[in-house]
Amino acid sequence: MESEKVGEEETVIVGDYVEIMKTEGKSKGMKSKFSKLFWHGGSVYDAWFSCASNQVAQVLLTLPYSFSQLGMLSGILLQLFYGLLGSWTAYIISILYVEYRTRKEREKVDFRNHVIQWFEVLDGLLGKHWRNVGLAFNCTFLLFGSVIQLIACASNIYYINDNLDKRTWTYIFGACCATTVFIPSFHNYRIWSFLGLLMTTYTAWYLTIASLLHGQVEGVQHTGPTKLVLYFTGATNILYTFGGHAVTVEIMHAMWKPQRFKAIYLIATLYVMTLTLPSAAAVYWAFGDMLLNHSNAFSLLPRTTFRDMAFITFGFACTPLYFVWEKAIGMHECKSLCKRAAARLPVVIPIWFLAIIFPFFGPINSTVGSLLVSFTVYIIPALAHIFTFRSATARENAVDQPPKYFGRWVGTFTINVFIVVWVLIVGFGFGGWASM
């Protein structure tokens, strides 16, 4: 990775191959220590912060809205269910990443100045047709994910200061978010991901405590679910909540020891549930059916200093798009940060433009979840794992063998088939119908 400085060499084991990664030297200068503390992050903790920050983000504010569509019981159960499904497919993606990287390293391919992405994993393991499908779904999802993040940030600022309308705030905040072009890779997201999770945690507990202190509104009703359209719209929004691992490969690649990623997403999911379950349940308990007309939970809570401090960060979803664009124009391995930043601007502009056109994000979450997330992070990874290891030879030579508690290969394939069928019918089929 280009952000690393030449210094002493550290040996990192990934699967059954050895990669020599050059880490920064042990300079005792203040600048070097500051950079190492806030900028160079490749540990399991950095990966955990990135996964947890990216997983929930702006969807946190729409989960109470989903609970009003689903009802309390379904809302809780579907969060637990899709949390497990999302953790499983993130695990499957990590297995495929290690398999691809192992094969390429055996061919003496050097990735030190190249960030591996999901479409490249599909290309290396299954060929160009899988690559093209994966690239199309992944880029479209990340584009709209970035748009939704930007809309959510502008919407939050609007509730803090309504002297300007939401579109004007989107103009302003879009310009601020364009500075993410200067972040080289997820290896350099240490302080950003830490702050992101800190603010997400604060926002979740603010929603919980403020709703409990506010109490139930007079005549509160909890009638959900009342219509199939609303039910599957809410369910698809929760599918989206735990389908934020379209950036899993990039986060893994930023780690010093990617093979340690396997359980990180599950642990991040468990932590995220400590935020999403209490906040969504508390807001729905307090306001009930009023949420059906308020997709952003902030709109129902009284304006206070504590509410104005809540914030959702932006940047994770657009970074992989930067990498794809850099590779398309031949700038990915350029060592000049300024040149790469300038080359990334054409990616920021359409995100900014779409966010200004569509200044609402509740219904968009469900639509993106059903039409894009369902394939990008559930169906395609599960199918890719099945096809990659469909032959006895491939299973025999696999870098990572499925553990006994998953039922080895039979159990793993069974879980993958279940995910494909469930998400295709419920997530894409019913969810797409309801969202559209």
N, C-alpha and C positions, 0 to 999 in steps of 0.2 A: 504493500500500500504506500502510495506516494507521500502520505503525510508523515511517514516514519523516517527518522534520520539514521544515517549510517552509523553504526556503533557496534557493540558486541553482539554476537549471534546467539539466538536462543532456539533450541530445537523443540518443535511442536509436533506431537503425534496426532494425526487425524486419520481414523480408521486404522489401516495397517501400512500407511506410508509415512515418511518423514519429510516435513517441509522445513527448510531453513528460512526463518524470518529474521530480518535485521531490525532490531529494536533500537530505540534512541539511546545514545551514550549517556554515561553517568556524569553529565556535567553538573557542577554544583552551583552554577549561576542561577540567580533569582528568576530570570526569564525562562530557563529550562524547567525549573521546578513548577513554576506557574503553569506552563504549557502542559506538563505531564499531569498536573492535578486536574485541570479544567478541559483539556483538549484531547489528549490521547487516551481513549478508552477502549480496551479490548477484553476486559474481564467478564466473568459470568454475571457480575453485578451490573455492569454496563448493559449487557444483553437483556437482563431482567428488567432494568429500568426502561429500555427501549421498547420491549414487548408490552409491558404494562401500560406505558404512556400511549403507545400506538393503538392498543386494543380497544380502549373505551372512548377516549377523546370526546368529541362533540355528541356522541350517541347518548352519553350520560344524561344530557338535558332532555332527550326525547323518550327515555324509558318510562317515566311516569305517564306520558301520553300513550305509550304502548300498553301499560297496565290498565288504563281506562278502556282500551279496546278489547283486552284479553280477559280482564278480571284478575283479582289478586292471586288465586291459586294457579291458574295457567301461566301467569307472568313469572311466578317464582319457579315453577317446574320447567318451563321452557328455557329460562336462564341456566338452570343446572344442566339440562339436556344439551343445549347448544354449546355450553361451555366445555363439556366433555367431547363433543364432536369436533369442536375447533381445536382443542388440545391434541386430539388424535391426528387430525390432518396436518397440524404443524409438526408433529413427530414424524409423520410419513414424509413430509417435505425435507426434514433434516436427514432422514435415511437416504433419500434420493440424492441430496446434495453431497453427502459424504461418498456415496457410490460413484457419482460423476467425477468428483474431484480426485478420488483415488485412481480411477482409470486414467484420467488426464495426467496426473503426476507420474504414473508409471510410463507414460509416453514422453516424459521430460518437459511437460508444459509448465511454464512459470507464470504464476498469478500475482506476483508481487505488485505489479502496476496495473492490475486488471481486477475489477469487482465482478465476481460471478453473479449472474441473475437467473431467475427461475426459467426463463425461456431458453437460456443456454444449457441448463440442466436437462430440460426436455429434448433439446436438439441433440445433445451428446448421448443421451440414453435411448431415445426413441425416434429421432430423425426430424427432418425439416417440417413435416406436416404437423406434428405435435408442437414444434417450436412456433409455427405461425399461429396456431389456435391459442396457445398459451400466451403469446405476445399480444394478440388482439384483445383477449379478455383482460389480461393483467394491466395493460396500458389504459384501456378504457375505464376499468375500475379505479385505478390510481388517479386518473384525471378527474373523475367525478368525486372521488374521495377527497381530493385536494380542494375541489370547489366547495364541497359541503363543509369542510373544516373552515374555510375562509368565510363562508356565509355565517357559520355558527359564531365565529369570533366577532364579526361585525355586528351580529344580532345581540351578543352579550354587551358589547360596548354601547349599543343603542339603548339598552335598558339602564345603563349607568348614566348616560348623558343623551337625552332625547332632543337636544337642541338642533341636532342634525338628523336627517332621515337615514334609514338603513343603507340605502345605496351610497350615500355620501360617505358613511363610515366604511363601506366596502372599498371605495376608492382609496381612502386614507390607509386602511389596514392592509390592503393589497400591496400598496407601495412599501409598507414596513416589512411585509412578509417576503418581498422580493429579495431581501438581504440573505435569504437561505441559499442563494446561488453561490455564496462564498464558503459554504460548509462542504468540504471535499467529499466525505463519505460518512457512513454511520459510525465509523471509527472515531469521528470527531464530534459526536452528538452527546458526549458525556454530560456537560452542564445543561444542555437543552433538554435532554430526556429526564434528568433529575428534576429540573424545574417544572417540566410538564407533568410528571407524576405527582409532584408536590401540590401543584395547583389543582389537578384533578381530584386528589384526595381531599383537599380543602373544600372544593366545590361540592363533592358528594356529601361530606359531613355537614356542610352548611345547609344543603337541601334537607337533610334528615332532621337536624336539630331545629332549624327554622320552622319546618312543617309541624313538628311535635309541639313546639312552643306556641305556634299560631293556633293549633287545635282545628277541629273540624268546622267547616263553614256551616252556617245555618241551613238546615234542610238538605245536608249532603246526601247524595245518592251514589250507590255503587252497583249499577245495573249490568255492567259488562260481564260476559260478552252478550251482545244483542243481535249482531248481524255477522254472517260468515265473512263478508267483505272486510269488516273492521277486524275480525279475529285474525284472519290470515295476514292482513296488513301489519298488525302488531307483532305477530309471530315472526314475520320476515324482518322486521326491524331488529328483533333480538338475534336472529340468525346473523345479521350484519354486525351486531355488537361483538360477537365472538368470532367474526371472520376477518379480523384486521391483520391477518398474517400474510398479506400479499407482499410484505417486505421481509419475510422470514429469512430468505436466502441472503439478502444483503446484510441483515443483522448478524447472521452466522458467519459470513465472510469477514466481518469486522472483528471477530473474536480471535484471541491468541490461540485458543484451543476449541475449535468448532465442535469437536466430538462431545463436548460437555453441554451442548445446547439441549439435548433431548428432553430433559425434565423442566427446563426453564419456562417454556410456554405454559405448561400445566401449573407451575407455581405462580406465575404471573396471573393466570386465569383465576386461581383461588383467591389471590389478593384482590383482584378486580371485583370479584363477587362480594367481598366485604364492603365494597363501595356501592355497587349497583343495586344489590338487593335491599339494603336498608333505605337508601335514598328514594328509589322508585316506590317502595311500599309505603314509606312515610308520606310522600307527596300525594300519592293516590288516596291514602287514608284520609288526609286532610281535605282534599278538594274534590275527590270523586269524579263524577261525570263532567264537571267543569273542564277537565283536562282534554276532553274530546275536541274542544275548540281552541286549545292552547298547546301547540306542539313543543314550545319551549317552556320548561317548568318555571323559569325565572319570571315569566310574565304574570304569574299568580301570587308571587311572594311580595310582601311590602318592601319598598325601597329603603335599604339601610346601608350603613358603611360596610357591614359584613357581606351583604349581597354584592356590593360594588367591587369588593376585593376578589370575588370569584372570577376565574378566567380559564379558558381552554387554549392550549398552544397549537401552533400550526407548523408544518414543515415536513413531517415524517413521510407522508404519502407522495409528495412531489419529488423527493430525492431520487427514488428509483427511476422516475421519468427523466431526470437529468442524465442519469447514466445511459439510458437507452438512446437518448438524443445525441449524447457525446459519441457513442459508438457508431451511430448512423452517419455522423459528419466527420468521423475520424479524429475527434479531439479527446477521447477518453484517456489516453496515456500521455497527454500533454502535461508537462511539469509546471507550467505557469498557472497559478491559481486565478489570476486576473483574466487570462484568456479563456479559461474554462468557465468562469463566472459570466463573462460576456456571451459566450456561446450558449449558455443556459437560458438567457433571457427570453428567447422565443417559446420556451415551455411555460414560463410564468405568465406571459401575456394572455394566452387563451384561458387559463385558469381564472385569472383576474376578470376577464371579459364575461365568462359564463356566470361567475359569482354575482356580478352586477346585474345581469339579465334576470337571474332567478334568486331573489332575496329571501327565500324561505327554504327550510331544510328538513322539516318533518316528513312530508310525503316523499321527498327525494330519497331519504334514507331507505325506505321500504322498497322503492323501485330499484335502486342500485343493488340492494340486498338480494332481491329475487332474480333479477336479470343478469347480474354480473358476479356478485359474491358467491352465489350458489355454484357457479362453474369454476371461478378463479381459485377459490380456496377450499372447496369441498369436493366437487365431482372430479375435476381434472387431476388433482394430486392422488386421489384414491384410485382412479383408473390408471394413471401413470405407474403407480406402484405395482398394480396387478400385471400390466403389460411388460414392465421392465423385468419382473421375476417370474414370468409365465413358464419359462423353460426350466427343466431340472438342472441344467448346467448353470444357469444364472443364479438359481437359488443356492446351489452348492458352493459357488464362488463368491457369494454376496459378502461384502465387507462386514455388514451388521446382520447377524442372524436374529430373527424374532425370538424374544424370550418365552419361556415356558408359560408364564402367567397370561400370555396373550394367545396361547394355543398354537405356538409356532406358526408355520406358514398357513395351515388351514384356518386357524383362528384369525390371523391377520387378514387373509383374503375375505373371510366371511364378514368381518367388520367393515372392510372397504366396500364390499358389495351392498351391505345394508345402507351405508352412508350415501352411495350413489343413488340407490333406489329411493330412499327417503327424501333426500334433498331435491332430486329431480321431480318427484311427484308433489311433495308438500311445499318445498321452498320455491322452486322454479315454477311448477304448475299452478298450484293454488295461490302461492304468494305473488306470482306474476299477474295472475288474473285479478286478484284483489287490488294490488298496487296500481295497475294500469287503469 
